[in-house]
Amino acid sequence: MNTAKYLKFLRQSLDEGEIPQELYDSTVAEIEKSGGMNRDIYRRFLSELERRRLFNVKTEPINYENSAKTDGTYKYSHRKNPFWNIGHGITAFIFKLLGGYLLGGIVYGAWRVKDRKKLKNLKGAFITTSNHVGYVDAALTRRALGFKKQYIVAAPFNCKNTLGGGILKIATMIPLPCSVKGVRAFNDELKYVASRGAAIHFYAEQTMWIRYEKPRPYKEGAFYYADMLDVPVVPMFYCFREPKGLRKLFGLPRADIRIGDPIYSDKSLPKNERKADMARRAYSAAVAIYEDYNRKPLEYLPELDVTAAYAAVTDEASIDEMQPNSTADAENPDGAENIIFNENTSTRESDYVKNDSDC
């Protein structure tokens, strides 16, 4: 873990109102005391975010260099180009084979998928959701789907203008729009892949928390698109057990893929209520999977009294310093997957985008 990058990342998180002052102070103090960032500090950081119910906070430094600029100029696919289609077929096959079987098996130990029978009766396209627990955890959903067509919706910074990024783009990745102008092209691409009967994966928790074992509340973006495309949502959840043998020796996790029953949009509800209803049901399905697998109820750590916590760190706490930036929270309540639709126009606005310069 790169200590300098983590310290810069924590400072940015503080400045942007992502984390409160007292959490920044205590985490930096731990890093300095231990001589550098490590996994134990990272795990405690996740626990402290859980205690504050800050489930949307990013927990890893992000590299925005060479990222896709999905501002309306980004070309998602080249459907009429035969060479592009051939390249897509080859890279998608490799991703299915290497990603689903080798990465899913070697990195996470997920050689078997117990609940795949729940997918057998699904014809055509559907959306999948899961927890986001690692850089290559997309391999787990790929493993669950076997050889079905699959695309993964990701933040633009994950789609790089590099050789590796180009391979991911042509194979499977659909970056989210980073401005209002980019939404139309994004929507068109989702409609296109759905017409091909593909599965479209959304990380409905929004942010990645490495090896965090509990489900986090879901954002509504995936479910807005499920209703728009009129396709079901298949909730998945990656469960963890204690690794043994070589996996424990090399610090590799042991994950099991669990699949819930398909969820359909309730057309009896008003249109503006359907996505929230589906999000609640998908999250409840993830909770049920977690509780069944672990044989215990889901319990988050007791919510922290932030005032007392900050006082313990500095003895100079003030209410303004203790709370995240409420203005930033109001501007960005749901992050990258929360896309708002204006019923009176054809415009959708990505709520996480403040202006086009974010691209």
N, C-alpha and C positions, 0 to 999 in steps of 0.2 A: 504494500500500500504506500503510495507516494505521499509523504507527509506534507510537503509544500503544496501540492495540489489540493489536499483535503483542507488545509488551513485557508487557502484562497477560496475554496468552495464554501466553507462555513461562513467566511466573512461576507461573501456574496449573498448567501442565504439570509444572513442577519440584515444586511442592507436592504434586501428586497422584501423584508417582512415575513419571510418563510418560517423563521424560528425566532423565539424570544431571546432577549439579551441574556437571561440567566442560563439558558441551555447552551448558548454559544460560550459563555464564560466557563461553565463547568466542563464542557467538552474540550475546549482549548487547554484548560488547566490539566486535564487528564493526559492529553497528548504530550504536553511539556514534561509532566512528571514521569511518564513512561519512556520518554526519549523518542517518541514517534507514534504515528498512527498504526493501530493493529486491529485484529479481528475482535478482540475482547471489547475495545473501545467502540468499535462499530456496532456490535450487538447491544451494548449499553445505550448507545445513541438511539437505536431503534426502540428500545424499551422506553426511553424517555419520551420519544415522539408518541408512542402508544399511550403513555400515561397522560399526555396532554391532548390526546385525540387528534393529533396533527397527521392524519393518515395520507394527506396529499403531498407531503414534503418530499422533495428529491433527496436522496441519501448518498449519491455518488457524484463526483466531478464529471461534468459534461464537456466534451470537446465539440465545439460548434464549427470548427474549421472544415472547409470543403463539404459542407452540408448542402443537401438539396434545397433549392429555392422554390418552394411550392406556392408561388404568388400569382399563378395564372399563366406563367411562361413555361412551367415545368411540363414535360411530355411524359405522361405515365406509361404509355405503350405505343408501339408502332405496328398496329394490327394488320396493315396492308403490306408490310414489308416481309417477304417470305424468309429472309435471312434472320430477321428478328424472331419470327415464329419458330424457326428451327432452333435458334439459340435458346428461346424460352423452353422448348420441349426438352432439350438436353440438360440445361441447368436445373430445371424443375425436377427432372428425374434424379439427378445427382443429389439435390437437396433432400428428396424423399428418402433416398438410400442412405447417404452419409449422415444427413441431419437426423432423420427419424430413427434409424437403427444404430448407427455408430455413436453419434453424440448423445442421443437419448439413453443408450445403453451404457456407454463407457463413462460419460460425465455424471449421469444421474442414476445409473443402475436400473433403468426402467426397461427391462427386456420383455416384460409381459404387460398387457393391458386387459384388466379384468372385465371392464364394463363396455367393451366395444360393441357388444350385441345391441346396445341401445341406439346405435347409429344405423342398424341394418334396414330399418323401415323408412328411413329418410330418403326421399327422392329429390334430386336437384340440390339447389343451394341452401345453405344455412349459415348462421353466424355462431362461432364458438367464443366463449369467454373463459378466462382463467385468472388465477393469481399470477403476479409477476415477480419471480424470485431469483432471477439470474440472467446473465448476459446471453446465454444460449438456451434458455428454457423454452424457446419456440420449438426446439427439437422434441420436447415432450408432447406438445399438441400434434406436431408432425407424426410422431410415433403413434399416437392414438388414432389418427385418421388413416393409417395404412397408406394406400396409394391413391386416395382421393385427391382431386385438385384442391390446393390450398393457397390462400394469400394471407399476408399478415399486415395489419394496419399498424404503422409505427410513427413515432415522432420524426420530423424531418432531419434532426441531427443524427439519427441512426442510418440515414440513407446518404452515403458519402459519394462525392464525385471522384471516386477512385476506382481502380480495377475491381477490388473486392466489393465496393458499393455497387458498381455496375452489374456485377454478377448477381448480387442479392436482388437488385431492382428487376432485372430481366427474369429472375426465377420466381420471386414470391412477394417482394415487399411493396406496399402501397403507403407512401408517406402522407401524413395528414397535411391539410392545407395550412400555410402559415400566414395567410391574409384572406380577406373576404373575396378577393379576385380569384383565389385559387380553389374556392369551394366547388364551383361548377365542374371543373375538370375532375376533381376528386369524386364527386357524385357520379359523374359519367363513368368513371373507371369502376366504381362499385357496382353500378348497374350492369356494366359489361361482364365482369367476372361472375356476377350472380346469374346472368343469362347463360353462362357456360357451365352452370351447375356446381360451382366451386364452394368450398367452405372459406369463410372470411373470419380471421381471428382478430379479436379486440382484447387488449389488456384493460378490462373495465375498472381496475383499481387505479389506473393512470400511471403511477410511478413505480419504479423498481425498488424493492426492499430485499436485498440478497438473503436468501434462506430464512426469511420470516415465515413462520409456520401457520399463522392465523389468517383467516379471511379479513379483508378490509372492505369498507363500504364501497359500493360500485357507483361510478359515474354513469350518466344516462346516454352518452353518445352512441354506444353500440346498439342500444335498444331503440333509439330514434331511427337508426338505419334498418333495424330488423322490421320495424313497423312500416317504414317507407318502401322497403323491398318486398314486404309481405313474406318473410321467411322466418322460420323458427330460430330460437337461440338454444344452443346446447351448452349448459354450464359445465365446465370442467374445473377440477381443483387438484393441485399437486400436493400430495401429502408426504411427510417425511418421517422416516423411522431412524433409529440409531444405527449408523453404519458399523460394519464389522470387518474383520480381516484386513485385506489390502485397501479397501475403501477407507477404513478408519486410519490406517497407516499413512495414506497419501492425502488425507483431509477431504475426500470426495463424499458428497452427500448420497443418501439412499432414498430415492423418491419413488412413489407409486402414483400412477395416474388414475383418477377416479372421474367418472362421467355421470352427470345427472340426467334426468329425463328432459326431453325437449320442452321448451316453453314457447307458447304461442301468444301473439298479441291479442288482447281482449277487445274485439271490435265493438263491443257494447259500450265501452268507455268513450268519453270524448277524446278526440285525437290528441289534444295536448296533455292528456293524463296517461296515455298508454305507455310511453317510454318509462315513466317513473314506476308504474305498476310492474312492468317487466323487470326493471332493475331490482326492485324489492324482491321479486320472486327468484331471480337468479342469485342474488346475494343469500337469500334464505336457503337455496339449494346448496350453495357452497358451505354455509354454516352446518347444514345437516350432514354433508359429506365429512367435514372436519370432525364433527362430534361423533359420528358413527365410527370413523377410522381410529380416533384417539380414545374412544369410549369414555368421554367426559364432555361436559358442556363447555361451550365457548365462553371464556371469561377474559376480558381485557384486564390489564393491571389497574389497580385503583386510580381514579383520576386524581392528578396532582393539584395541590393548592399552589398555584404558580407564585403567589405573593410570598408564601413561606419559603419556597424553594429559592427565590431570588434573594430574599433576605439572608438566607443561610450562606449564599455565595459572597455577597458584597456588604451586607449590613447597611446598604444605602438604597434600598429598593424604592422605586416609585412606580405608580400604576402605569404611566406611559412607557416606562422602560420594560415592564414585565410582559406586556401584551404584544402579539404580532401586529404588524401594520394593518389596521382595520380598513384603511382605504384600499390597500393592495388586495386584501381579501375580498372586498366588495367588487373590485374590478375583475377579479380572477377567481371566482368561487369554485369552478369545476375543472379548470385546467384543459389540457389538450383535447380531451375527448368530448367536452361539453359543447355541442354545436347547437346554436339557437336558430330556430326557423321563424321568420316573419311571415305569418299567414297572409298578409296583405300584399306581399311582393314576392318575387322569385329569389330574394336574397337571403342567404344564410350567413351568419357571422360566427367565426370561430372565437369563442369567448376568451381564449387564452392569448389572442393576438391583440396587442394594444395599438400597433401601427405596422405598416409594411416594412419598416426598417428591421423588424424582428426576424425577417426571413433570412 
